[in-house]
């Protein structure tokens, strides 16, 4: 791809990723031009390329409407046909302030004044003037009108500060080929069908109540069953792997959070309470309380490793604008665990966590995931705690475990937390989206702050090695991912209702109740639809509720002690003895089958 740099030179962009970023950034400017020509009262914010497209923030007295998006997209196509050049210029800060101030672009003026350079790069396309470093495509005619789309509207704040100007954000996307755009739009449409917020309501799994507080999930009976099933599965697996479960309070004095450091670096995200004149906080993390339990005994090296687990509910302040169903909330339950071990045990423990993650994610139907290894930047030692030798040992151990598992990974330089390196697993769902899930995290900070150690073979005290790990991340988020991955049609072992019993008329209610009781006695989750409605209506509604099985019962079934089986995926399976159906479903549940 040819592009024009800030100095006016035409350059060749070879990398496909770089070419796509240039293309998207150029299309962002094109959208800004379309908006300002259609709505001259609009002022500009910022408009970067992002991972799946671009956005532009606008300041305007009147709100944009959904129907405006089609007008903006058509205007962009008109501007493409005009083949307007992207004209770069290097100007002084004084000139830029005069140019943008004359256009009443006060947000741009603010950004310019914050720049330390005496000169800056601007681009002009048509009547639009914006400042950025480029490069851009040569002209609007180099943007194919079949490869971009204006996608959606959202609110935003200037510089992300809710105390500053409220802006309107328009999202768009662009690809280098029409086929890539078509695939993206298809994924967007599929994502809308799978939206866990809509399905959560339709399937009666959970609700969120603004009156009671945004960001907190109310689990309905079906959702609570799903949550209980997931939690029970992991709990049983962890017990087999030598974990010990603990339960810790939701509230602790600020003294604890001062010791852990959260009072200093995380206070703005904590909910604070005053109890009898003392400051308390709802816990944003479980780790300080786990270390507190660890310290109640003096531990020998022979007792280690200690694997301490908890389904611990934590609370973190999130701005209302970023809350999103169960995926981004203010109160959530982590499948949290902390492993206390010696340096010699670290490799086996990390390997064990990776084995656990692989088993759990595959059981839930996630066969693909990507791995990131976040490491420190040794040139910024002030950014991290711990000694270089500890960091190097921890990083080498994580790499060794990943290589032993044969897991390819992307090394994320400088992305480690200040207290240690980590491994992140990003699972890939049914429509190719990536979700953050498992984390394995070293921590050099908390053991030192709490003076947590063990007695070694030399009868001396040694600092304990602490590993944080979560497989799901949080139950709320993981359930939201599951809903979207399966579009609400869960595998039978996860389904809140595994079978619905549908009597064809009122005179078969007694047998339908017998079937229900037999299924429940076998440990299955059952719904009896004994409404005075036609059975075809019940079947249609059962399909919408995504029941794995529907069992129709009438005179023949009552006489022969059978059920007429309807499979969600395969349709009618015919009549089957009740005992045989129970045996079949229990086998599917026991093997965690994804499809019946």
N, C-alpha and C positions, 0 to 999 in steps of 0.2 A: 504494500500500500504506500502511495505517496502522501506526504503530509508537509505542511508548512510550519517551520519552527518559529520561535518568537523573534529571531533575527531576520526573518524573511526567507531563509534558505529552505529549499525543497529537499526533504530527506526521505529515504526509503525505510519504512518500518517493516522489519523482517519477522519479528515474533508475532504469532497469531494472537497471543494474549495482549501484547502491547497494541497491536492493530485494533483489537476489539475495544480497548480502553479509549484510544484516540477517536474511534468511530462513535462511541457512546458519548464522549465528552462533547464532540462536535454536534451531535444530535441534541444534547442538552441545551446548547446555545441556540440551536434552531428552534427548540420548543420555547425558549425564553423570548426569542424574536416574535414568534407567532402570538404568544400571550400578550406582549406589550403592544403589538399592532392591533389585536382584537380588542384589548381592554387598556386604553392609553393611561388610565389612572393607576396602573400597576407599577409598583417599585420592586427592585430586584434584591434578593438575598443571595444565597449561594446555590450552585448547581453542579455537584460532582457526579462523576461516574461511580457506580457501586457494583457489587458482585453480580447482580442480575439485571443491571440496566443503568438508570440514572434518575435523579430527581432535581427539581428546582424549587426553592422556597421563594414565595412572593408575598409582598405586603400590599393589601388592597382593602378598601373600606367595605366593599360588597363581597359576599362569599361566592366562591365558584360553586357551580352545581354540577351534578353528574353529567347532565346533557351538554355542558360546556366542553367536556373532554373530546367528544366527536368533532366539535367545531375547531378546537385547537389542532387536532390531528389532521383535519382537512386543510387548515391554513398552513401547516408544516409542509404538506404535499405541494401546495401552491408555491411556497417559497423555494422548494426543491426545483420546481420547473423554471424559476427565475435564474437559477445558477449564480447565486450571489457569492462573491469571493469572501473568504475569511482573511481579513487584512490585519497583519500584526504591526505593532508599533512599540518601541521602547520609549517611554515618556518619563519625565521627572515626577516626583511625588506631588510637587506644586501644581504641575499641569493636570495630573490625574484628579486632584482635589477640585480644581477649577472645573474640569470637564464633568465630573459626576455631581458636584455641587450644583452646577448649572442645570442639571437634569433632575434635581431634587432627589438624588439617590443617596440619602443620608446613611443608609446601612453600608453602602459601598465606601462612602467617605470615612466612616468609622474604621473599616478594615484597612483602608489605605493609611490612615494616621497611625495605625498600630505597626505598620511595616517599618523596619529599621533602614532598609535600603533607600538610597537617594533616587533610584530609578526603578520602574517596574514595567512589566510586560502587559500590554493591552491587545485585545482583538476587536475588530469591528466587522460585523456582518449585517448588511442592510442598515437599518436605523439603530441597531443594537450595538452598544459599546460595553464591553465587560473586561475585567482584568483577570488574567490567568497566564500560566507559563507555557500553555500549549503542549505539544503541537496539535494542529487541527487538520482536517481534510482541506483540500485546496479550495473547494467551493461547495455550496449546498447541492449542486448538481452531482457531486460525488457521493451523495447519500441516496441510496435506493429507497423510494417511497414504499416498497413492499417489505422492507426489513425493519420498520420501527412501528411502535404502537404506544399510545398514551394509555396508561393502565388504570390509575386510581388517584383519589384525593385523600389527603390526611391533614391534620393540624400539626403545627410545630411551634417552637419558640426560637427566637433569635439566639444563636449560640447555645441552644439547648437549655437556656435559663428561663424558668417559668416566671421569673419576675420581669423579664424583658418583653419586647414586642411579640405579640402572637401573630404567627405567619400561617400561610396556606401552602402546603407542599403538594406538588403534582409529581407523581411517579410515572416514568415511562421506561421503555426498554428498546434496545436495538441490537441486531445481530448482523453478522457479515453476510448471511445467506437467508433467503426467504424460508427455506426448509427449517433452519434453526429457530426462526421466529415462530413458525407454525408449531413446532414441537413445544416451545415455551408456552405459547398460548394454550395449547392442549393441556399442559401440566397445570396451568393456572385454573382452567375450567375443572379439571379433575380435583384440584385442591379445594375448590369451592364446594364440590359435592361431598368431600371428605371432612369439611370443617368441623372440628370436634365440638365447637360451641353450639352449632345447629344440631348435630347428631346427639350431643349430650342432652339437649332439651327434648328432641324427638323420641329418644330411647329412654327418657326419664332416668338418666344417670346422676345428674347433678344440677345445681342451680347456683347463681350468684345474685346477691341482693344488695343493691346500692344503699337501701335504707339501713341495712345492718352493717355495711362496710364493703367497699370494693376490694377485690383481691383476696377474698376469703371464700372457700368452696364449701357448699352444703351438699353432702353426699346423700342421695336418695337411696331407698332400699336396694335397687338394682346396682347402682354405682358402688354402694357399700359392699355388696357381694363381690363385685369385680375386684375392688381394692383388697378385700379380705382374702380372696383366692390368690392374688399376686403376692401378698405379704406372707401367707401361709407357705406357698411354694418356696420362697426364698428363705424363710425362717428354718424350714425343715432341712434345706440344703446346707445352710450355714452350720446348723447343729451337727450335721454329719461331718463337716469339715473342721470341727474343733473350735467354733466360735462360742463365746459366752454372751448371753444377752443381759443388758442392764436397762434400767429406766431412770431417767434423770429429770429434775424439775424444769418447768417452762420458764421460771423466773429465778434470777440470782442477783445478789448484791453487786453493786458496781466494783467492789473490791476484787471480785473474781475477774471481771473484765479489764480491770487495770493491770492485774497480774498477767493476763493473757495478751494484753496490748490492744484489745478491741476498743477500749475506752478512748484510746488515742487516735487510731487510724480507721475505726469503723463506726464511731459514735453517730455520725449523721445518718446511718442506716439502721439505727437501733430505736426501739420503742422504750421510752424511759418512764419509770413510775416513782412516786414518792410514797413510802410506807413508813409511817411513824417518824418522819423527819429524816429517813435514810433513803438514798438513791438506789433503786433497783432497775433491772432491765429485763425485758423478755429476751430469751436467748436467741441470737442470730446464728449460732453454731453450737454443735454438741461437744466439740473437742475439749474445751477447758474443763467441762464437767467429767468427761471420761478420764482425763489426766488426774483430776481430783480423786476419783475412785481408785485409780492405779496407785496413788500415793498413800492410801489408807493402810497399806501393808508394805513391809520391807521385803523386796523380792530378790530371790537368788537367781543366778543365771540358769539354774536347773528348771525354774518355773516358766521360763520364756521359750517360745513366744506366747504372749497373752493376746488373744484376738477378741476385742470387746465390741459388741454390736448393739445397735439400738435403732428402732424405727422412731426417730426423734423429731418431733414437730418444732420448727424454728420459725422466727418472725423477722422479716426484714422490710424496712421502709422502701417502697418502690413508688415512683411518681405515677399518678393515675394514667398519664398518657402512654405508659409502656405496658400496663397491665393487659393481659391477653388470655382470656379463658383460664384453663388450668396450666397453660404453658408459662405464664409469668404472673406470679401471685405474691401476696404479702405474707401468707402463712402456708407453710408446706412441710411435708414429712419426708425427711431424708432416710434412705436405707443406709445409714451411716455405720462405719466401723473404723476402729483404730487398732493397729497392730503394734504392740510394744515388743521389741526384739533386740537381740545383740547384732553387732555388725556382721558377724558370720552367718546369721540367719536371714539377712535381708534378701538375698537372691532367691532363696526358696520361697519366701513369703510373697515376693512380687510375682514369681512364676505361678504361685497358687492363686493369686488374685486374677491373673490373666486367664488361667484355666477356668476359674469360676465365671468370669465375664463371658468367655466364649460359650460355655455351656448354657448360661442363662439367656443370653441374647438369641442363640440358635433355638432354644426351646420356645421362645416367644415369637419365632418366625423371622428373625433378622439374620439373614445369611451373609450379608455384606456389611462391612464397616471399614472406616479409614482410621489410621492411627497417627497421632501427633505426639512428638516428644518435645516438651518445652524445657529449654535449658537456659542457664544464666549467661550473661555477657561479662566475662572476667575483666573487661576494661571499665566496667561500672561497678566496682566493688562496693561503693557506698550505697548502692541500691539494694543490696542483699545482706542477710545475716548469715553467720556460719563461716567456717574457714575454707579456703580454696581446696584443701585436701578432702574435706567432707563433700563438697560439691562435686569434685572430680570422681570420687568413689561412688557417690549416689548416681550420678549420670552414667558411669560405666556399668553399674549394676542394672539399671533400667535397660540400657542397650543390650546387655548380655541376655536378659530375660526375653526381650523382644526378638532377638536373633534366635534364641533357643526355640521360641514358638513359631519361627518362620514368618513373623509379621513385618511386612514392609512398613516404613514409617517416614513421616516428614519431620525433619528437625526444625524446630521453631526457635531460632536464635534470639536470646534476650527476652523470651516470653514466659520464663519461669516466674512463679510467685516469689516474693522476696524471701520466703522461708524454705524454698526447696524446689528441685526439678519435679516434673510430673509427666505422666502418660495420660492422654485423653483418647477415648474411643468414640468415634462419631459414626453412629449407625446410619444405614441408608434404607429408606422406606420403600414402599411398593411403587411409588412414582418418582424415585430417584432423589428425594430430598435428604439432606444430611442433618442429623440431630445429635447434639452433644449428649452423651450418656455416661459411660464409665469413666471414672477418674482414679488414678493411683498417684498419690502425692507424698513426697518426702517432706518432713518438717524438722528443721534444725532449731526452730524458734521456741515452740511450746515446752519441750523437755528442759531447755535451758532456763526459761522463765519460771517454770514450776519446780526446778531443781529435781526433776524426775530421773531416777537412776535404778541400778540393780547392783547386787554384790557379785563380783566376778570370781573366777577360780582362785584369784590371788587374795581373796578376802577384802578387796578394796571396792569402793563405790565407783561405778562407771556410768556415764550418761546413757540413757536408754535411747534406742533408735525408734522413732515414731513414724508410722505410715498411715496416712488417711486413705480411705478408699470408699467409694460408693459405686454400685453397679447400675442402678436405675438413675441415680442423681436425686430425684424426688419422685414419690408416688404420683403426685398430681401431674407433673410434667410427663412422666412415663405413660400414664393412662391416657393423657391427651394424644401422645404420639401413637399409642396403640389404636385408639379410636380412628385416627386418620389413616394409619397404615392399613387397617382392615375395613375402612369405611363403615365401621360399626358392626360388621358381620364377623364377630369373634369366633375363633376356634371353639369347639364345643366345651373344652375343659375350662375356658375362660368365660363363656357366655353366661350372663346373669340369669337368663332363663334358658335351660337346655332343651326343654320340650314343652309344648303347649298341648293340652288335651281339649279337643273340640267335639262335644256331643252334637249330633245332627238335630236333636229335638229334646224337649224337656223330659220326655219319658225315659231317656237314657242317662239322665243326670246321676243316678245311683251308680251305674257301671263306670261312668266317667270319674266319679269320686273314688271308686275302687282303684282305677288305673292311677289316679293322682297319688293316692296313699301308697300304692306299691312302688311307684317311682321315688317318692320321697323317702320311703323306708330303705331304698337301695342307695340313698345319698345323692339323688339327682335333684336339680332345681327345676320346679314345675310351675306352670301357670294353667289354671283351669278357666277356660272361657265358656261359662254357662249362660251367657246372655241369650235372650230370645231373639236371635238373629239367624239369617240363613248362613249355612256353613261356608259358602263361597265368599261371603263378606268377611267371615272370621279368618279364612285362609289369606285373603288379600291383606288384611290388617296384620296378620302374623308375619307375612313377608316383609311388610314395612318395618315391623319390630325386629326383623332379622333373627327370628327364632331358628335355631339349627334344625329342629324337628317339630312337626305338627302331627298329632295323632288323632285321626278322625274315628269316632266310635258311634256305632248305630246298632241295629238289631242283629245283624250277622256277627259283628265283633263281640257283642254281648253273649250270644249263644256259643260262639267258638272260643271265647276268652282270648281274643286277639285284638290288635290295633291296626288300623290302616295308616301306614307310615308315609309321610310326605317329607322328603329331604330338601333342605333349603337350596342345595346345589344341584341335585339330580332329579328333583321332582318326585312323582309317585313311585314308591317302592313296593306297593302292594301290601296285603295283609301279612301280619307276622305275630306269632305267639308273644304275649306280653313278656314272658320270662326271657325269650330269645332277644327281644328288643333291649331289655335292661342289660343283658350280658354284652350285647354289641356296643351300647353306649358306654358302659363302664370300661370296656377295653379301649375305646377311643380316648376316654378321659385319662386312663392310666398311662397310656403311651403319649399323651399330650399331642395328639394328632392335630395338624393344622386344618385339614379339611375332612369332614365325615365321608 
